[in-house]
Structures are given as structure tokens and as C-alpha cells.
Amino acid sequence: MPRITRFSVFQVDLPLHEGSYKWSGGKSVEVFDSTIVRVETDEGVTGHGEVCPLGPFYLPSYAGGVRAGLAELAPHLIGAEATHLDVLHQRMERSLKGHPYVKSGIDIACWDILGQVSGRPVCDLLGGRYGDDFVLYRAISQDDPETMASRVAGYRAEGYRRFQLKVGGDPDVDIERIRAVAAVIEPGDRLIADANTGWVQHEAARVVRAVGDVDVYIEQPCLSYDECLAIRRRTSHPFVLDESIDGLNILLRGHAEGAMDVVNIKISKFGGLTPARQARDLCASLGIGMTIEDSWGGDITTAAIAHLAHSTPTELLFTATDFNSYVTVSTAEGAPQRNNGRLAASTQPGLGITPRTDILGDAVLVID
């Protein structure tokens, strides 16, 4: 079995095609700071992973923290068997308490190695491939109602049928945003109003009451799980939880209390494909719908998402994300590309990607 001999860490800026990405509370990002991890082994097999937080004001993670955490964690993993993924995950847990996002890139890279060693795409190793492809959603950056509605129409022309509106601002404007977009939705489309924790409870109560006649999913209206549960109990809208879902315990609690119909499984928030797969399988057993995604990223993150999403039962895969279509920089060849609003995981061994060394440049950190 291949043993880890070296880690090389790269930093890549990922500008956005639209110039900026805006969501609740006036938060915005223009250039994403992505960390790419290369894991080398004594058998010459190399794997890659990626971690790209959505800024330090979204989740308890930040780009500099990925690289600082890797400097602390990686030395403890030299000599570990790269393909013994559950054992490796436990070793990471013992070596660095918490900080799951730091561990995610290593875990993804080792799944890439396992796929290459076994000659199978990661999708097969995660349970098998459901169908030929799967449906994507498009996040609509927060703007005035008319602009957001026009963007939905434009993205539908590219094949998207799931639209996640970034709300969570002024409740009166958010009501207008939801209604403006609902007016241009066509049969078969799905509309999600994602507040990203941006409303306090009384504001969320106003919004869900005001759009009671609109066919819309309500996503993470408030900061805490308990506030979201209170809003869930006030509305008949299908309900999505995202930021509150960070482990199996909250998934089990949410299921027991009927807190949601769909959850967002972000790979780096769970700590990589190994724990995200466990959450995915639990949701599948409980009949909970899932959006498979991550906080952000480029080609390598999109490849990891594609393998986890494509191995998720179709009827429970609400949607997934193709982050590499949002950014202007390609970091790897062979990454999946959207086709008419849908995506497919690679059929090549491992993640099926080859990093572009000219884009990665020199490593900012090497541990051996």
C-alpha cells in the first residue's frame, strides 16, 4: 500500500466571471483564495485535493487557516498509508482537534490516490454511479429584484433549472426578490430562497408569511438551528438547512424533530469525502434530500463534488454545484464541465484530473 512521503501546498486566486459574489449582511467576495494540496507517496502515485473557504465571515474557516493548519497537521501524517481512509481520518482527528476544513484537502487527495491505485473513478468507490449525469443549481448573487430575475432567465438559457437566490437582507426587499424571480420561473424549475443565516427570527417569520403563495424552498433563514426550527414550524414551504448541518448528531436531531426536507452537505465543512460520505449515506437511509457541494473552489473541488453527487441516489439528490463555471481560472485538466445545466463525474481513475502546474506555480509549503 502506498505510504505518504510528502505534502506540497499551493495557493491560487480564483476571480469570478461576474466580478463579485454577494449574499446576506452585505458580505461579498471578488477573488477566492484557494488552497490545493498535493499528496505524494512512496509508490509514485500522487493525489490532489482543494479547500476554498467562502471568506472568514461565512463559516468558522478561512484561507490562511487552511495553510496554517496543514503546517501543523501534515507532519503527523508522513508514513501513513494513503489508501486506508478511515484510519487516516482517525489519525487526523487525533493529530488536530477540530478544524475539519483543514483536513478536507488531504482526505480528497487520498481518495484520488485510492482511485488511481485501484484503477477506478472515485465515484465507483463511493458507492457507484446513478444515471448518466445529475442536475445542478445556479446561485444568484444578491442584487435588486429585477436584476436577479434577469439573471435567472439568462442561466436558464444555459440549461439550469434550479435557482438559489441569495436573500437574507432587508425583508421587504427579499419578498420582492422572491416574487420577481417566481414570476419568471417556468414549469419544472425549482426556486430556493437562501438567507445564509441573514434574518433574525421575526424577519424570517414575516418573509415566509408574505410568500406563502409562492412555490419556493426556504434555506437557512436564521443563524441558529433552534431559530430555523421555529420558522420551519411556521411554514408549509419545503425547508433546507445548510450552515447548521456540520455533523451526524445534528442530522439525527433534525430528522427526529422534522427540521428540514433537504440538507446541504459541504465537503470541507465535514472534513473531506470520508465524513461527507458518511453523512450522505445517513441521509439516504433517512430519506432526506441533499444538495452536494462545498463552500467554494475550482476544478478540483468541482471534481470531488461530482464524484460524491453522482454516487448519491438520484431521487434524494436535490442538486449539486459546478463551482468551476463561476471562476475565470482553470486549475486542472479533466475536471467535469457542465452540459445543459447538468454535470457528470469523470470515468477516469481517481478524481480524473491533472493539475495545471503553470497555474499552481511554486508550492507555498512543502512537508516531507
VEXDREN-655083 format. One line per 4 residues: number of its first residue (from 1); their letters; for each residue x, y, z of C-alpha. Coordinates in pm, 1 decimal. Example, Ala and Ser with C-alpha at 12.3 -4.5 7.8 and 13.67 -1.06 7.14 Angstrom:
<rolos>
1	as	1230.0:-450.0:780.0  1367.0:-106.0:714.0;
</rolos>
This chain:
<rolos>
1	mpri	0.0:0.0:0.0  129.7:349.8:-81.5  256.6:549.7:214.9  260.2:928.9:231.0;
5	trfs	606.1:1078.3:178.9  542.6:1445.9:102.6  283.5:1722.1:105.1  306.1:2019.9:-129.3;
9	vfqv	64.0:2307.2:-75.5  -25.6:2565.0:-342.1  -221.6:2889.7:-328.7  -431.9:3001.4:-626.9;
13	dlpl	-654.0:3309.1:-669.0  -991.1:3240.8:-833.2  -1156.1:3558.2:-973.1  -1525.3:3547.0:-1061.4;
17	hegs	-1679.1:3585.6:-1406.9  -1945.5:3816.9:-1262.5  -1689.3:4027.8:-1077.7  -1827.6:3964.5:-730.0;
21	ykws	-2047.4:3729.2:-530.6  -2283.2:3885.8:-275.2  -2501.0:3735.3:-5.0  -2663.9:3822.9:327.7;
25	ggks	-2546.6:4102.4:553.1  -2363.8:4289.5:279.2  -2098.1:4017.4:253.2  -1918.7:3980.8:-78.1;
29	vevf	-1610.1:3825.6:-238.1  -1437.3:3924.9:-561.9  -1145.1:3680.1:-565.0  -1150.0:3345.3:-385.6;
33	dsti	-832.4:3225.9:-212.2  -798.0:2853.5:-283.4  -552.0:2603.3:-136.1  -455.3:2296.2:-339.1;
37	vrve	-289.4:2003.5:-160.4  -66.1:1752.2:-336.7  -4.7:1424.1:-153.4  289.8:1216.4:-276.6;
41	tdeg	354.7:851.3:-192.6  644.8:606.1:-191.9  489.6:422.3:-487.8  493.7:729.0:-712.4;
45	vtgh	116.5:782.4:-701.8  15.0:1143.1:-636.5  -325.8:1278.0:-538.0  -474.4:1626.3:-516.8;
49	gevc	-738.7:1798.9:-308.5  -868.3:2154.1:-275.6  -1008.3:2371.0:3.2  -1155.6:2715.0:-64.4;
53	plgp	-1346.8:2880.6:222.9  -1610.4:3141.0:144.6  -1426.5:3404.0:347.0  -1386.9:3412.6:727.9;
57	fylp	-1732.9:3567.7:773.2  -1928.1:3267.3:642.4  -1821.1:2956.4:836.2  -1550.4:2912.9:1104.2;
61	syag	-1283.8:2868.8:836.3  -1055.0:3096.6:637.4  -798.0:3057.2:360.9  -493.2:3135.0:571.7;
65	gvra	-619.5:2889.4:830.3  -610.9:2606.9:576.5  -241.0:2655.1:514.9  -153.6:2719.1:880.6;
69	glae	-347.6:2409.1:977.3  -171.9:2197.6:714.9  166.2:2308.6:850.0  56.7:2176.6:1190.9;
73	laph	-120.9:1860.1:1076.2  74.4:1723.7:779.8  396.3:1626.5:965.8  193.0:1380.5:1174.7;
77	liga	78.4:1201.0:858.5  414.3:1127.6:695.6  440.9:749.6:664.6  65.0:691.5:690.6;
81	eath	-97.9:458.9:439.6  -272.8:688.4:194.6  -545.8:443.7:92.9  -658.7:343.8:443.0;
85	ldvl	-900.3:634.4:451.7  -1092.2:568.6:771.4  -768.5:501.8:960.0  -615.2:816.9:810.3;
89	hqrm	-919.7:1020.6:910.7  -888.1:899.5:1270.8  -518.0:984.8:1265.9  -601.4:1337.4:1151.5;
93	ersl	-863.3:1368.5:1425.4  -606.8:1269.5:1689.5  -339.0:1499.2:1548.8  -553.9:1813.9:1516.3;
97	kghp	-871.4:1860.6:1718.8  -1149.1:2026.5:1521.5  -1073.7:2235.5:1211.2  -1235.9:1987.1:970.6;
101	yvks	-1180.3:2213.8:670.9  -802.2:2181.0:715.7  -830.4:1802.7:680.0  -1056.8:1807.9:376.0;
105	gidi	-790.5:1862.5:108.8  -576.9:1576.7:238.6  -874.8:1343.1:252.9  -983.3:1429.2:-103.3;
109	acwd	-626.3:1380.1:-229.4  -610.1:1036.4:-69.5  -938.7:934.6:-234.6  -773.8:1044.7:-559.8;
113	ilgq	-480.9:815.1:-477.7  -710.4:524.7:-387.3  -890.0:558.0:-719.6  -564.9:561.4:-913.7;
117	vsgr	-425.0:260.3:-725.4  -744.1:60.2:-778.7  -794.0:178.4:-1137.1  -1144.4:306.7:-1056.3;
121	pvcd	-1304.8:651.1:-1051.0  -1374.6:782.2:-702.7  -1747.0:774.4:-785.4  -1734.8:392.7:-806.4;
125	llgg	-1555.5:370.3:-472.4  -1815.5:595.2:-307.5  -2094.1:352.7:-393.9  -2145.4:353.9:-771.3;
129	rygd	-2281.0:581.5:-1040.2  -2651.6:669.4:-1062.2  -2752.3:755.7:-1418.8  -2554.0:941.2:-1681.7;
133	dfvl	-2538.9:1280.5:-1507.3  -2709.2:1490.3:-1240.6  -2879.3:1827.3:-1202.2  -2700.8:2147.5:-1096.8;
137	yrai	-2819.6:2465.6:-931.8  -2708.3:2820.5:-1000.1  -2654.5:3063.8:-715.3  -2791.8:3409.6:-795.1;
141	sqdd	-2578.0:3675.5:-627.2  -2775.6:3924.9:-418.2  -2888.1:4229.6:-615.4  -3204.1:4427.8:-683.6;
145	petm	-3510.1:4214.4:-766.2  -3519.8:4292.8:-1138.4  -3151.4:4212.9:-1190.3  -3182.5:3882.5:-1007.3;
149	asrv	-3486.2:3789.4:-1216.8  -3299.3:3870.7:-1537.7  -3005.0:3656.6:-1430.3  -3235.0:3359.7:-1372.4;
153	agyr	-3361.8:3390.9:-1728.5  -3004.3:3402.9:-1857.0  -2893.2:3097.4:-1662.9  -3197.9:2902.3:-1773.4;
157	aegy	-3076.8:2954.8:-2129.8  -2759.8:2770.3:-2020.9  -2969.9:2475.8:-1902.2  -3003.5:2539.9:-1529.8;
161	rrfq	-3339.8:2454.3:-1371.4  -3250.5:2505.8:-1003.6  -3200.5:2863.4:-883.1  -3072.0:2958.4:-538.4;
165	lkvg	-3149.3:3324.2:-466.9  -2923.0:3498.8:-219.9  -3160.8:3677.4:15.8  -3119.3:3742.2:389.3;
169	gdpd	-3118.8:4122.0:359.2  -3399.9:4370.0:413.3  -3713.2:4154.1:448.5  -3926.8:4383.6:231.4;
173	vdie	-3670.8:4374.9:-49.2  -3626.8:3999.5:-9.2  -4001.2:3948.9:-51.4  -3976.8:4147.3:-375.8;
177	rira	-3675.9:3941.5:-485.3  -3858.1:3612.7:-432.5  -4171.6:3733.2:-609.4  -3979.4:3886.0:-901.9;
181	vaav	-3793.4:3562.4:-966.7  -4101.1:3345.4:-910.9  -4270.4:3544.0:-1187.5  -4014.3:3423.3:-1443.8;
185	iepg	-3990.1:3064.1:-1321.7  -4112.9:2800.3:-1566.3  -4269.0:2457.5:-1503.2  -4003.5:2214.9:-1384.5;
189	drli	-3784.1:2486.1:-1230.2  -3704.6:2490.3:-860.3  -3661.6:2811.7:-664.0  -3464.5:2830.2:-337.7;
193	adan	-3453.3:3144.3:-121.4  -3125.2:3112.2:67.6  -3089.7:3360.7:352.3  -2749.4:3226.1:463.4;
197	tgwv	-2847.4:3291.0:829.9  -2920.2:3656.5:742.8  -3263.6:3706.5:901.8  -3343.4:3727.9:1269.3;
201	qhea	-3639.5:3515.4:1363.6  -3914.3:3780.0:1342.7  -3788.9:3889.2:998.1  -3787.4:3532.5:871.5;
205	arvv	-4142.6:3489.2:1002.7  -4254.3:3793.3:801.2  -4093.4:3669.8:482.1  -4231.7:3316.4:490.0;
209	ravg	-4580.7:3451.5:562.7  -4557.4:3707.3:281.9  -4454.6:3448.5:20.8  -4691.9:3179.8:140.3;
213	dvdv	-4846.7:3151.2:-205.1  -4510.0:3113.4:-385.0  -4357.9:2776.1:-476.8  -4020.3:2827.0:-307.8;
217	yieq	-3782.8:2639.4:-80.3  -3666.5:2830.2:228.5  -3298.6:2777.7:311.7  -3121.5:2850.9:641.6;
221	pcls	-3325.5:3161.1:733.9  -3156.6:3224.2:1071.2  -2824.8:3172.8:1243.5  -2909.1:2901.3:1492.8;
225	ydec	-3068.8:2562.9:1443.0  -3339.1:2643.0:1701.9  -3437.9:2966.4:1527.1  -3458.6:2781.6:1195.4;
229	lair	-3670.5:2510.5:1356.4  -3910.6:2776.4:1487.2  -3951.8:2915.5:1133.9  -3987.6:2566.6:990.4;
233	rrts	-4285.1:2513.2:1222.6  -4449.4:2833.6:1095.3  -4444.5:2748.3:724.8  -4553.5:2481.3:481.0;
237	hpfv	-4267.5:2563.8:243.1  -4011.3:2286.2:188.4  -3716.0:2363.6:409.6  -3338.6:2340.5:360.0;
241	ldes	-3070.9:2353.7:629.0  -2710.0:2435.3:543.5  -2488.9:2623.9:787.8  -2643.4:2439.5:1085.3;
245	idgl	-2555.2:2098.1:942.0  -2198.5:2012.4:1039.7  -2212.7:1656.8:1168.7  -2414.4:1341.2:1220.9;
249	nill	-2560.7:1445.3:1555.7  -2738.5:1749.8:1414.5  -2857.4:1545.2:1117.1  -3014.4:1292.4:1352.5;
253	rgha	-3167.2:1566.1:1567.9  -3301.9:1748.2:1264.3  -3460.2:1431.5:1131.4  -3618.0:1348.2:1467.7;
257	egam	-3761.5:1699.6:1501.2  -3872.9:1731.3:1138.6  -3649.6:2036.0:1095.0  -3579.6:2002.1:723.2;
261	dvvn	-3660.1:1830.5:397.6  -3319.4:1889.4:238.0  -2969.5:1944.3:376.8  -2658.2:2088.4:216.3;
265	ikis	-2356.3:1864.1:258.5  -2045.5:2076.3:212.9  -1742.7:1850.7:178.8  -1489.4:2070.5:358.3;
269	kfgg	-1729.6:2154.4:641.8  -1745.0:1782.8:726.7  -1369.8:1731.9:680.3  -1344.9:1564.2:340.6;
273	ltpa	-1511.4:1295.4:133.9  -1478.2:1031.8:408.0  -1707.4:1201.1:664.8  -1921.3:1361.2:391.0;
277	rqar	-1988.9:1014.0:250.6  -2097.8:900.6:597.2  -2339.5:1195.0:621.8  -2463.3:1126.7:268.1;
281	dlca	-2532.4:762.4:348.1  -2713.5:853.8:669.6  -2934.1:1099.4:480.6  -3006.1:835.2:217.8;
285	slgi	-3112.4:592.2:490.7  -3339.5:853.0:648.7  -3489.2:975.1:319.2  -3350.0:1328.2:348.8;
289	gmti	-3288.0:1516.6:24.4  -2937.5:1651.5:-32.1  -2750.0:1927.0:-208.2  -2391.1:1811.0:-256.2;
293	edsw	-2141.4:2096.1:-267.3  -1863.8:2276.2:-82.2  -1800.4:2628.5:42.6  -1630.5:2724.2:-285.0;
297	ggdi	-1349.7:2611.7:-514.3  -1237.1:2547.4:-870.0  -1174.4:2242.9:-1084.9  -1055.0:2003.5:-813.7;
301	ttaa	-1338.0:2089.1:-573.6  -1587.3:2051.3:-859.2  -1442.3:1708.5:-939.9  -1480.3:1596.1:-577.7;
305	iahl	-1838.5:1725.5:-566.2  -1917.5:1544.7:-890.7  -1797.7:1207.7:-759.7  -1995.4:1236.2:-435.2;
309	ahst	-2307.2:1366.9:-611.0  -2301.4:1109.7:-891.2  -2285.8:829.6:-633.9  -2589.9:967.7:-446.1;
313	ptel	-2932.3:811.5:-517.5  -3098.0:1024.1:-784.8  -3428.8:1063.6:-603.6  -3251.0:1209.0:-298.3;
317	lfta	-3003.0:1430.2:-483.6  -3182.2:1763.3:-481.5  -2898.6:1931.2:-668.1  -2522.0:1996.3:-674.5;
321	tdfn	-2277.2:2268.7:-771.0  -2027.5:2329.6:-1053.8  -1806.2:2593.9:-892.6  -1552.6:2585.5:-1175.3;
325	syvt	-1805.3:2755.9:-1404.0  -1818.5:3060.0:-1172.5  -1446.0:3137.2:-1181.6  -1209.3:3259.2:-1454.0;
329	vsta	-908.7:3038.6:-1371.9  -883.1:2667.5:-1454.0  -650.2:2478.8:-1221.5  -677.4:2126.5:-1365.7;
333	egap	-737.7:1941.2:-1689.4  -1004.7:1672.5:-1698.9  -1236.2:1845.2:-1449.7  -1607.7:1796.3:-1516.4;
337	qrnn	-1779.2:2069.0:-1716.4  -2148.7:2147.7:-1711.5  -2361.1:2045.2:-2007.6  -2708.5:2199.3:-2030.8;
341	grla	-2728.2:2254.7:-1656.0  -2605.4:1907.3:-1567.1  -2274.6:1750.6:-1465.7  -2112.6:1406.6:-1470.7;
345	astq	-1822.0:1263.4:-1272.1  -1514.5:1152.9:-1463.0  -1485.5:786.9:-1561.4  -1104.8:800.1:-1528.3;
349	pglg	-926.9:654.0:-1223.3  -924.7:871.9:-914.0  -1072.3:1219.9:-945.5  -983.0:1214.8:-1316.3;
353	itpr	-798.3:1547.1:-1304.8  -445.5:1663.5:-1388.2  -344.9:1988.8:-1216.9  -205.9:2266.7:-1435.2;
357	tdil	140.6:2318.7:-1291.8  177.7:2652.7:-1469.6  -127.2:2780.9:-1279.5  -30.0:2629.5:-944.0;
361	gdav	320.1:2778.0:-957.5  562.9:2705.8:-676.1  448.1:2543.5:-356.5  397.8:2779.9:-63.6;
365	lvid	457.0:2494.2:179.1  636.9:2158.2:149.2  634.3:1897.1:425.5  832.7:1574.2:398.2;
</rolos>
